[in-house]
Amino acid sequence: MDSLANGLGLYVHWPYCARICPYCDFNVYRPRDGGDELLDAILQDMAFWHSQTRSRRLASIHFGGGTPSLMTGHQVEAIISRAAELWGLEARIEIGLEANPKDVGRYADFKSAGVTRLSVGAQSFDNQVLKSLGRDHGADQSALAIKEAQRVFAAVSIDLIYALAGQDLAHWQTELEQALRFGVGHLSPYQLTIEAQTSFGKRAARGEVLDAPPDLAADFYEMTQALCDKHGLAGYEISNHARSEAEQSRHNRLYWAGGDWIGVGPGAHGRVGASISGGRRATTAHRRPQIYREAIETGQSVWQDDDILTASEEAAERILMGLRVHSGLDRSHLRRTTGQDIDLNALERWSEAQLMRSDGDQAWLTAAGRLLADRLSGELVGDFSVEQGR
Ligand code: SF4
């Protein structure tokens, strides 16, 4: 079992973006001010969460969004130092921040504020692709930003998007090789997915083809695995590659291992375990920044949803998350935390089809199985209609 299964993480959602990308389905808004009022609200939200989780130190902090690189170094520092005062930080803490290449001038400030790991949202090294994705930076800016990130940080990751309509394997290979030539320790190549409520989703509904057909997308995926392996960046999760275990994302590993995390900021999700609630508590903060801020200012609940997951819901989440990582799902941990197990018939069926493997209580997807991860995970969740008590 990954030790991060017992860890506590802090996720900070900074919901502002200079431009809204047409494929994005995150909770994002154009900024109206410098964000200091939102910062105050987040700091108060953290104090409330601390009252619920006070005896635990933080294993990770992650600034996501939105575009947290729109924050100033002082704003980032205020959150990190408050987190250190409230919970205390584990010695090996990872403090990650997702950065737009255009905000390269602030990277050194983020390092001074305490950030240890930067993910640069390059997405592509082809200006035509960047334009079609609606990105507000060019390929040259991305290259400069990655080099600056490598100068400033020991841990740097690059995010890429592939499997666009019109893209062929040779084009994607060129893009991927460009990214690999930087020699970063971590790479996250994501397939473009079209979400219905986005601008791309609306265009697709009108008949426009924006992403690659599924067969070609599978070829892209296999080539990505082979090329990353060849360059020493082994896959450790469906869309994540690292040069070594030390360079894997600890914050994401905490999610996949089923650890607890606090989510602060508009629309942030949180999961905390039985230590405070007798069941796994799933929270979602109000999505609109103004409503989130007003809820805090007036002493109202900051959460639009606050549920205790049933054992079945919790097991389903743990299975879907656990099977994303190459090392697989620890079934004994699943049984201990939820009283449930994966569907053993499905496990046998997929093992015979060479899509899964298992060894004792560990079960994982093979390379072929990872191409069908969503479908297989869904079947392994099985029928949890008979609820088991806690
Ligand atoms: S910068 Fe990232 S979070 Fe913001 S709109 Fe684009 S994809 Fe979404």
Boltz pocket constraint, residues with backbone or C-beta under 6 A from the ligand:
constraints:
  - pocket:
      binder: B
      contacts: [[A, 16], [A, 17], [A, 19], [A, 20], [A, 21], [A, 24], [A, 25], [A, 26], [A, 28], [A, 65], [A, 66], [A, 67]]
      max_distance: 6.0
